[in-house]
Amino acid sequence: MVKMMKIYENFDVEKNIKRAITIGDFDGLHNGHMQLIRKTIEIAKNNDYISCALTFKFNTANLSNNNVKYLCDLNEKIELFKKSGIDELFIIEFCEEIKSTNVYDFISKILVDKLNVKYLILGDDAKLGSDRLDIYGIADVCKSCDVDFYSISQIQIDNIRVTSSYIRSLIADGIVDDKLTKFLGREYYFTGEVVHGNGLGVKLGFPTANIMLNSSLIVPKFGVYYAIAEIDGKKYDCAINIGDKPTVDNNYRGLEAFIFDFDKDIYGEKIKIYLKKFIRKEEKFKNLDELKTQMKKDVENIRKIMKNSI
């Protein structure tokens, strides 16, 4: 039987329960994050504690750079945490009170007094509190508060540190194949709502599902991709274009998906898009005939990729 993860948006919880906790933005829940979570679960089980993760409703990196985009939205992050095996997830507003709290007060008054935390697990690059203490300062505070502390060296793949920022750079460069999966630890996907377009795809012989992109998420490199669309639990191969559609008059930046062997009405539905391979960059063609010719080549190319991957 799968254990249900409990979700809290405040610190009003059962205080008699001893907890092991890890803290972070956890954007994308990549391989580095999963190492922290697995260690937290291991320590909790070994000590008969509850395993917990504390994250925030927006990326704290935006405190210094408002242009930071997410790898996943909050709902997707919650779904990933549910699959991780963690017992409790705290999703906290990064309010002024939290921002202005130093490490000692955060650990003693929140983690210990409110959550009964006995073990804190962090990555070796972590900084906490308004005083931005590193792991050595955090370890000293934990000791004074009778909290055990464990820091994990972040994993490296191909001598590259696994971080959310590096994974964002891969996606921005159109690298969505096995290299991205290796760092992310899972297939890369995003979710979007199917909206009405201008009907041009139908006229060209390639009816498409127009999907509005979430402005808070990292946008993959503009261009054509081989992808998988998941609709009502079923997966379909597709060719998609991400970008501004420069050949035609366009009123939004978004995604168009030509879903193979599919003709259902899915307007208003949310679907998942798994990017599998970058095919070519977005281009501006002289006319619609050139665009149609290239679209045929793109679909043929993707079908060859599908055949070779079987």
C-alpha positions as CSV (number, residue, x, y, z in Angstrom):
1,M,0.0,0.0,0.0
2,V,1.4,3.4,-1.1
3,K,1.7,5.8,1.8
4,M,0.1,9.2,1.3
5,M,2.3,12.3,1.6
6,K,0.9,15.0,3.9
7,I,1.0,18.6,2.7
8,Y,1.1,21.6,5.0
9,E,1.1,25.3,4.2
10,N,2.0,26.4,7.7
11,F,3.7,25.0,10.8
12,D,0.6,24.0,12.7
13,V,1.4,20.3,13.0
14,E,1.6,17.5,15.6
15,K,4.6,18.5,17.7
16,N,5.1,15.1,19.5
17,I,6.4,13.6,16.2
18,K,10.1,13.7,15.7
19,R,11.2,14.8,12.2
20,A,14.1,14.7,9.9
21,I,13.9,17.5,7.3
22,T,15.6,18.8,4.2
23,I,15.1,22.4,2.9
24,G,15.3,24.0,-0.6
25,D,13.6,25.3,-3.7
26,F,13.7,21.9,-5.2
27,D,13.0,23.3,-8.6
28,G,12.5,20.3,-11.0
29,L,13.3,17.7,-8.3
30,H,16.4,16.7,-10.3
31,N,19.0,14.0,-9.4
32,G,20.8,16.3,-6.9
33,H,17.6,17.0,-5.1
34,M,16.6,13.3,-5.0
35,Q,19.9,12.5,-3.4
36,L,18.9,14.8,-0.5
37,I,15.5,13.4,-0.3
38,R,16.7,9.8,-0.3
39,K,19.1,10.6,2.5
40,T,16.4,12.3,4.5
41,I,14.2,9.2,4.2
42,E,17.0,6.9,5.1
43,I,17.9,8.9,8.3
44,A,14.2,9.2,9.2
45,K,13.7,5.4,8.9
46,N,16.9,4.6,10.9
47,N,15.8,6.8,13.8
48,D,12.1,6.2,13.7
49,Y,11.4,9.8,12.6
50,I,9.1,11.3,10.0
51,S,10.8,12.4,6.8
52,C,10.0,15.9,5.7
53,A,10.9,18.5,3.0
54,L,10.4,22.2,3.3
55,T,10.1,24.3,0.1
56,F,8.6,27.6,-0.9
57,K,5.8,28.8,-3.1
58,F,8.2,30.7,-5.4
59,N,11.9,30.3,-6.3
60,T,14.0,32.1,-3.7
61,A,16.6,32.7,-6.5
62,N,14.2,35.4,-7.7
63,L,15.1,37.5,-4.7
64,S,18.3,38.5,-6.5
65,N,17.2,37.9,-10.2
66,N,13.6,38.3,-11.2
67,N,14.3,36.6,-14.5
68,V,14.9,33.1,-13.1
69,K,12.4,30.7,-14.7
70,Y,11.2,27.5,-13.1
71,L,11.7,23.9,-14.4
72,C,8.3,23.0,-13.1
73,D,5.3,24.8,-11.6
74,L,4.1,24.2,-8.0
75,N,1.5,21.5,-8.9
76,E,4.1,19.6,-10.8
77,K,6.6,19.9,-8.0
78,I,4.0,18.5,-5.6
79,E,3.3,15.5,-7.9
80,L,7.1,14.8,-8.1
81,F,7.3,15.0,-4.3
82,K,4.5,12.5,-4.0
83,K,6.5,10.0,-6.0
84,S,9.6,10.6,-4.0
85,G,8.5,8.7,-0.8
86,I,8.8,11.7,1.5
87,D,6.3,11.6,4.4
88,E,5.5,15.3,4.8
89,L,5.9,18.4,2.5
90,F,5.8,21.9,3.9
91,I,5.0,24.5,1.2
92,I,5.7,27.9,2.8
93,E,5.1,31.4,1.7
94,F,8.5,33.2,1.6
95,C,7.1,36.1,3.6
96,E,8.9,39.0,5.2
97,E,8.9,37.2,8.6
98,I,10.8,34.2,7.1
99,K,13.1,36.4,5.1
100,S,14.1,38.4,8.1
101,T,14.7,35.4,10.4
102,N,18.3,34.5,11.1
103,V,19.5,30.9,11.2
104,Y,19.5,30.5,15.0
105,D,15.9,31.7,15.3
106,F,14.8,29.7,12.2
107,I,16.2,26.5,13.6
108,S,15.4,27.0,17.3
109,K,11.9,28.7,17.0
110,I,10.6,27.1,13.8
111,L,12.3,23.8,13.2
112,V,12.7,22.8,16.8
113,D,9.8,24.5,18.6
114,K,7.2,24.1,16.0
115,L,8.2,21.0,14.0
116,N,10.2,19.1,16.6
117,V,13.0,18.6,14.1
118,K,15.8,16.3,15.3
119,Y,17.8,16.0,12.1
120,L,18.5,18.6,9.3
121,I,19.9,17.4,6.0
122,L,21.2,19.9,3.4
123,G,23.4,20.1,0.3
124,D,27.0,21.4,0.8
125,D,26.2,24.7,-1.0
126,A,23.2,25.5,1.2
127,K,22.8,28.9,2.9
128,L,20.1,29.7,5.4
129,G,18.6,32.6,7.2
130,S,18.8,36.4,6.9
131,D,22.5,36.0,7.9
132,R,23.0,33.6,5.0
133,L,25.2,31.2,7.0
134,D,26.9,28.4,5.1
135,I,26.9,24.7,6.2
136,Y,29.6,25.3,8.8
137,G,27.7,28.0,10.5
138,I,24.5,26.0,10.2
139,A,26.2,23.0,11.8
140,D,27.3,25.1,14.7
141,V,23.7,26.4,15.2
142,C,22.3,22.9,15.0
143,K,24.7,21.7,17.6
144,S,23.6,24.5,20.0
145,C,20.0,23.6,19.4
146,D,20.5,19.8,19.9
147,V,19.7,19.1,16.2
148,D,21.8,16.6,14.3
149,F,23.1,17.9,11.0
150,Y,24.2,16.1,7.8
151,S,25.5,17.8,4.6
152,I,25.7,16.0,1.3
153,S,28.2,16.8,-1.5
154,Q,26.2,17.5,-4.6
155,I,26.5,14.8,-7.2
156,Q,28.4,15.4,-10.5
157,I,27.8,13.8,-13.9
158,D,30.5,14.0,-16.5
159,N,32.4,16.3,-14.0
160,I,29.5,18.8,-14.1
161,R,27.6,19.6,-10.9
162,V,23.9,18.8,-11.1
163,T,22.0,22.0,-10.5
164,S,18.7,23.5,-11.5
165,S,20.5,26.4,-13.3
166,Y,22.6,24.0,-15.4
167,I,19.5,22.0,-16.3
168,R,17.8,25.2,-17.3
169,S,20.7,26.0,-19.6
170,L,20.4,22.6,-21.3
171,I,16.7,23.2,-22.0
172,A,17.3,26.8,-23.2
173,D,19.8,25.3,-25.7
174,G,17.4,22.7,-27.0
175,I,19.2,19.8,-25.4
176,V,16.2,17.5,-24.3
177,D,17.6,14.1,-25.1
178,D,19.4,11.5,-23.0
179,K,21.8,14.2,-21.7
180,L,19.0,16.1,-20.1
181,T,17.4,13.0,-18.7
182,K,20.7,12.0,-17.1
183,F,20.9,15.2,-15.1
184,L,17.2,15.6,-14.4
185,G,16.7,12.0,-13.5
186,R,13.5,11.6,-15.4
187,E,11.9,12.5,-18.6
188,Y,11.5,16.3,-19.1
189,Y,7.9,17.4,-19.6
190,F,5.6,20.4,-19.0
191,T,1.9,20.9,-18.9
192,G,-0.2,23.3,-20.9
193,E,-3.8,24.1,-21.8
194,V,-5.0,23.6,-25.3
195,V,-6.4,26.9,-26.7
196,H,-7.9,28.0,-30.0
197,G,-5.4,29.1,-32.7
198,N,-5.9,30.7,-36.1
199,G,-6.7,27.4,-37.9
200,L,-3.7,27.7,-40.2
201,G,-2.5,24.2,-39.4
202,V,-5.8,22.7,-40.8
203,K,-5.4,24.7,-44.0
204,L,-1.9,23.4,-44.4
205,G,-2.9,19.8,-43.8
206,F,-1.4,19.6,-40.3
207,P,-4.1,20.3,-37.7
208,T,-2.4,21.3,-34.5
209,A,-3.2,21.6,-30.8
210,N,-2.2,25.1,-29.7
211,I,-0.8,25.1,-26.2
212,M,-0.2,28.2,-24.2
213,L,3.1,28.2,-22.4
214,N,3.4,29.0,-18.7
215,S,5.3,32.3,-18.6
216,S,6.9,31.4,-15.2
217,L,8.6,28.3,-16.7
218,I,11.9,28.0,-18.7
219,V,11.1,28.1,-22.4
220,P,12.9,25.5,-24.5
221,K,15.0,26.7,-27.5
222,F,12.6,27.9,-30.3
223,G,12.2,25.3,-33.0
224,V,10.8,22.0,-34.0
225,Y,10.9,18.9,-31.8
226,Y,10.0,15.3,-31.7
227,A,7.8,14.9,-28.7
228,I,5.2,12.8,-26.9
229,A,1.9,14.2,-25.9
230,E,0.1,12.6,-23.0
231,I,-3.7,13.0,-23.2
232,D,-6.1,11.3,-20.7
233,G,-3.3,8.9,-19.7
234,K,-2.5,7.8,-23.3
235,K,0.7,8.8,-25.1
236,Y,0.9,9.9,-28.7
237,D,3.9,10.8,-30.9
238,C,3.9,14.3,-32.2
239,A,5.8,17.0,-34.0
240,I,5.8,20.3,-32.2
241,N,6.9,23.9,-32.9
242,I,7.9,26.2,-30.0
243,G,8.2,29.9,-30.8
244,D,6.7,33.0,-32.4
245,K,5.7,31.5,-35.7
246,P,7.5,34.2,-37.7
247,T,6.1,33.2,-41.1
248,V,2.6,34.2,-40.2
249,D,0.9,37.0,-38.3
250,N,1.0,35.8,-34.7
251,N,-0.5,37.1,-31.5
252,Y,1.2,34.9,-28.9
253,R,4.3,32.9,-28.2
254,G,3.4,29.3,-27.7
255,L,3.5,25.7,-28.8
256,E,1.8,23.9,-31.6
257,A,1.6,20.1,-31.6
258,F,0.7,18.0,-34.6
259,I,-0.3,14.8,-32.9
260,F,0.0,11.7,-35.0
261,D,-3.0,9.5,-35.6
262,F,-5.2,11.7,-33.3
263,D,-8.4,13.6,-34.2
264,K,-10.3,14.2,-30.9
265,D,-11.5,17.6,-29.7
266,I,-9.3,18.5,-26.7
267,Y,-9.9,22.3,-26.5
268,G,-9.7,23.4,-22.9
269,E,-7.9,20.3,-21.7
270,K,-4.5,20.3,-20.1
271,I,-2.0,17.9,-21.7
272,K,1.6,16.9,-20.9
273,I,4.3,17.4,-23.5
274,Y,7.5,15.3,-23.2
275,L,10.2,16.7,-25.4
276,K,12.4,13.9,-26.9
277,K,14.6,15.4,-29.6
278,F,15.4,18.8,-31.1
279,I,14.9,18.7,-34.9
280,R,15.7,22.2,-36.2
281,K,15.6,25.8,-35.2
282,E,12.5,28.0,-35.9
283,E,12.7,29.7,-39.3
284,K,10.9,32.4,-41.3
285,F,9.8,31.1,-44.7
286,K,9.0,33.2,-47.8
287,N,5.5,31.9,-48.0
288,L,3.1,29.3,-46.7
289,D,4.0,26.8,-49.5
290,E,7.6,26.8,-48.3
291,L,6.4,26.3,-44.7
292,K,4.1,23.4,-45.7
293,T,7.0,21.7,-47.6
294,Q,9.2,22.0,-44.6
295,M,6.5,20.7,-42.2
296,K,6.2,17.6,-44.4
297,K,10.0,17.1,-44.1
298,D,9.8,17.6,-40.4
299,V,7.1,14.9,-40.0
300,E,9.0,12.5,-42.2
301,N,12.1,13.0,-40.2
302,I,10.3,12.4,-36.9
303,R,8.7,9.3,-38.3
304,K,12.1,8.0,-39.2
305,I,13.4,8.7,-35.7
306,M,10.3,6.9,-34.3
307,K,11.0,3.9,-36.5
308,N,14.7,3.7,-35.5
309,S,13.9,3.9,-31.8
310,I,11.7,0.8,-31.8
